[in-house]
């Protein structure tokens, strides 16, 4: 059972490991992107943001009481795949009717908030690096100025 749990977590974290899990995550993402009111961080960071969201979601699902419910959701979508194939609306309606869907969707939304957090961290790091480079440049420029009069 533990190995099966690890396989599910692996498929949540890494896209293309399991097409069944990818289908469910794709739908959770589409629900978040179309949510009203608008969720500004839903697409933030592009593919890197999605990888971060998936990793955060895996942790949240693993340590919540909804791990089995998520697994059941993946299985239920797979069982009904012939009926709902390629019809995103039907897939979402199927998922919304499942136990604890709202809680799982909220976990996905929380995981997606990591996109804005990491974006802020990147911005702070860039600003810090920029200040360090500017300070180093000014210091070097000052040293060059002080070295030139001595040469004359």
C-alpha positions in Angstrom: 0.0 0.0 0.0 2.8 2.4 0.9 4.4 1.8 -2.5 1.1 2.6 -4.2 0.9 5.8 -2.2 4.4 6.8 -3.3 3.4 6.2 -6.9 0.5 8.5 -6.6 2.6 11.2 -4.9 5.2 10.8 -7.7 2.5 11.2 -10.3 1.2 14.3 -8.6 4.7 15.9 -8.4 6.0 14.9 -11.9 3.8 15.7 -14.9 3.6 12.8 -17.4 4.2 10.1 -14.9 0.5 9.1 -14.9 -1.9 10.4 -17.5 -4.9 9.7 -15.1 -3.5 11.9 -12.4 -2.5 14.6 -15.0 -6.2 14.7 -16.2 -7.4 15.4 -12.7 -4.8 18.0 -12.0 -5.5 19.7 -15.3 -9.1 20.0 -14.4 -8.3 21.3 -10.9 -6.1 23.9 -12.6 -8.8 24.9 -15.1 -11.3 25.3 -12.3 -8.9 27.6 -10.5 -8.1 29.6 -13.6 -11.8 30.1 -14.3 -12.8 30.8 -10.7 -14.8 34.0 -9.9 -13.5 36.2 -8.5 -10.3 36.0 -10.6 -7.4 34.3 -8.9 -4.3 36.3 -9.9 -1.7 33.7 -9.0 -3.4 30.8 -10.9 -0.9 31.0 -13.9 1.9 32.9 -12.3 5.4 31.4 -13.1 4.2 29.4 -16.1 5.7 25.8 -16.2 7.9 26.5 -13.1 4.9 27.7 -11.2 3.0 24.5 -12.1 5.8 22.3 -11.0 5.9 24.2 -7.7 2.1 23.9 -7.3 2.2 20.2 -8.0 4.9 19.6 -5.4 3.1 21.6 -2.8 -0.2 19.9 -3.6 1.5 16.4 -3.2 2.6 17.4 0.3 -0.8 18.8 1.3 -2.6 15.7 0.0 -0.2 13.3 1.7 -0.6 14.9 5.1 -4.3 15.6 4.9 -7.2 13.3 5.4 -8.0 13.6 1.6 -5.3 11.4 0.2 -7.7 8.5 -0.4 -10.4 10.8 -1.7 -7.9 12.2 -4.3 -7.0 8.7 -5.3 -10.7 7.8 -5.6 -11.2 10.9 -7.7 -8.4 9.8 -10.1 -9.9 6.3 -10.3 -13.4 7.6 -10.8 -12.4 9.8 -13.7 -10.6 6.9 -15.2 -13.6 4.5 -14.8 -15.8 7.1 -16.5 -13.3 8.2 -19.1 -15.2 6.6 -22.0 -18.2 8.7 -21.2 -16.5 12.0 -20.5 -13.5 11.7 -22.8 -12.1 15.0 -23.9 -15.1 16.9 -22.6 -13.7 19.1 -19.8 -17.1 20.3 -18.7 -18.3 16.7 -18.1 -15.0 15.8 -16.3 -15.3 18.8 -14.0 -19.0 18.0 -13.3 -18.1 14.4 -12.5 -15.3 15.6 -10.1 -17.5 18.2 -8.4 -19.9 15.4 -7.5 -17.3 13.4 -5.6 -16.7 13.3 -1.9 -14.6 16.1 -0.5 -14.1 17.7 -3.9 -14.3 21.2 -2.4 -11.6 20.3 0.1 -9.3 18.9 -2.6 -9.9 22.0 -4.8 -9.0 24.2 -1.8 -5.8 22.3 -1.3 -5.0 22.9 -5.0 -5.7 26.6 -4.6 -3.5 26.7 -1.5 -0.7 24.9 -3.3 -1.0 27.4 -6.2 -0.5 30.3 -3.8 3.1 29.1 -3.6 3.5 30.6 -7.0 3.2 34.1 -5.7 5.4 33.3 -2.7 8.2 32.0 -4.9 7.8 34.9 -7.3 8.2 37.3 -4.4 11.3 35.4 -3.2 12.8 35.6 -6.7 12.1 39.3 -6.9 13.8 39.9 -3.5 16.8 37.8 -4.6 17.1 39.8 -7.8 16.9 43.1 -6.0 19.5 41.9 -3.5 21.8 40.7 -6.2 21.4 44.0 -8.1 22.3 46.0 -5.1 25.4 43.9 -4.5 26.6 44.2 -8.1 26.0 48.0 -8.1 27.9 48.3 -4.8 30.8 46.2 -6.2 30.8 48.3 -9.4 30.9 51.6 -7.5 33.7 50.3 -5.3 35.7 49.2 -8.3 35.0 52.5 -10.1 36.2 54.4 -7.0 39.3 52.3 -6.8 40.0 53.0 -10.5 39.6 56.8 -9.9 42.0 56.8 -6.9 44.6 54.7 -8.8 44.7 57.0 -11.9 46.0 60.2 -10.1 48.9 58.2 -8.6 50.0 57.1 -12.0 50.3 60.7 -13.3 
